[in-house]
Amino acid sequence: LWRNGGDVRVGTGGDGLVDIAGGGRAALNSIYIGRGSDLMFGTGAGTVTVHGTNSQLVCAALAIGQLRAGVLTIADGGGVRVVGGKLTVGRSGDGEMHVIAGGRLEAGETVLGGESSAASGSASVTVSGAGSQWINAGDLKLSNLSPASLAISAGAMVQNANAFVGFGIGPSDGTAV
């Protein structure tokens, strides 16, 4: 079990990788995948993978593609729970999220594609495969202020309270399949 009371930043100045597997668990405050830094000149990217039965990441907030490229993959019975905070993908960097092959994601409010008028990133989300689930207790905002896509296929399920496609004001061009 990995416990961290502060922020975890994966891919700040260089490439970063976190792999939670084989029933491993992590309980974190906030995790930023592809966080980058205004003060660091680098093109680092962040990758987090949660896979394998009972492998789990629990966090208060999750951002993928904060300022740099970030990828989250949940697969093969692995699960991620965002408790109390927001899930953002492609805030100001390019974010990818894959819930595949029986992976499970639970979150509250979710924003795909930008959160500020200076948003320059994009979001790409795939939920695919029998048993793959993404459950949002709150709203799903797709193409908030920058481009975002959501593809659901092969028996996967996505559930949310409300969905807003092309939500914000800006260069959004959201698509949902």
Order of alpha helices (4+ residues) and beta strands (2+ residues): beta-beta-beta-beta-beta-beta-beta-beta-beta-beta-beta-beta-beta-beta-beta-beta-beta-beta
